[in-house]
Amino acid sequence: MIDEIYRTESRRVLATLIRLLGDFDLAEEALHEAFAAATESWPREGIPDQPRAWLVSTGRFKAVDLLRRRARFAAASEELVRRSTEISSHNAARADDEIEDDRLRLIFTCCHPAIAPQVQIALTLREVCGLTTEEIASAFLTAPATMAQRLVRGKAKIRDAGIPVVIPEAAELPERLDSVLNVIYLVFNEGYSASSGESLTRRDLTEEAIRLGRLVVELLPDPEALGLLALMLLQESRRGARTNAAGDLILLEDQDRALWNRAQIVEGQTLVAQALMATHVGVYTIQAAMAAVHARAPSTAETDWAEIVALYDLLLNGQPSPVVELNRAVAVAMRDGPASGLSLIEALLARGELSDYHLAHAARADLLRRLHRLDEARAAYQQSLALVRQEPERRFLLARLASLG
């Protein structure tokens, strides 16, 4: 039971401790001390009615103990009182306007403009969502040591600059929104298609990203915030059809669409319609519009692939990237045939930007298979297998390779 509480509550408790203590490392230590205390006392005394509040309170006391043991108690406790008073008065003054959620406060803190964008994202994924340094490094194709340095720099910047863990004032929100939306979507993507491990998805991360997306929309109903929430809901609606009972991957074309979550689809489509009414349509709204096309299609064959390609063209204008080009090439293959898509993917791979991206080789292998160029398809599947880090994808590629004989 304590393990389950740690899984569901630890990041909430950490976010609150960071706000109260103003120090990431001290809060992390206090969190672990609090759970260690729970492991000792809860089996004897029972789990409290409000375990999160108990952990926060215990963590604060443990932090004071930690400071005392470091012989810095007097000066540090005075600083803690000052910070707590500042934050309490700020929150009380805006109690009617702000969202009472420490993780959202922490996201805005990690996305402060004084922090470099690449550090903002890494710091939020680590501190708010609990991804390991290795998971974050994998998601960004970066060495773990490099990512660890970014995290240290980010925490030091927040501490040294005295950046408070609060929701920004209304005038500051727009400039911070892009970074916040980017972080939330990266959290969602790690949950929707985990970068490594035994499971294809991590429901805790997708649910957390959607929850945070709703909070942002409530705080600032910007069209792109609506578009992102719509995109996450429409993608998450397919969860029940994306794997079988054994956890194996099922491609979109083979999914049982009766298993798609209709309530999430309806909500997502409504949000897309609202976001498309804006004068400027952003990248999340475009992607949500694509997901809506898939959601209304009875099957892969009946999908409006011409509209999908046109939306990818729009997306490339706003967000040029080799991964978007790869996805567009797959859509072109569905619209015009595998040979057309293959030529685009091979040109993309020849540029070298996706040479270490397993999905690029997997997409090429699939189109070669459809063209009955089986020897080349085998080689491409082998290239993808050498790069894949997720177990369900590895099993899928092995099955496709075996099917070639």
SULHUSUL-V259133 format. One line per field, one symbol per residue. phi: phi as a letter, one per 20 degrees, with the letter a starting at -180 (. if undefined). A space follows every 10 residues. Layout:
phi: ???
//
This chain:
phi: .ffffffedf ffffffffff embfffffff gffffffffe effednfffc ffffffffff fffffffffe mcffffffff fffffgffff fffcgfdeee bfffgfffff dfffdggffg ffffffeedm ffgffffffd lcfgffffff ffffffffff emffebfffg fefgfefgff fffgffffff ffbgfboedf ccgfffffff fffffffffb ffgfffffff gffffffegf decefenefd fgfdfeffef ffffffffff ffgffffffd deffffffff fffffeefbf fefeffffff fffffffebf afffffffff ffffedofff ffffffffff fnfdfddfff ffffgfffff emeffffgff ffffffdfcd ffffffffff ffffn
//
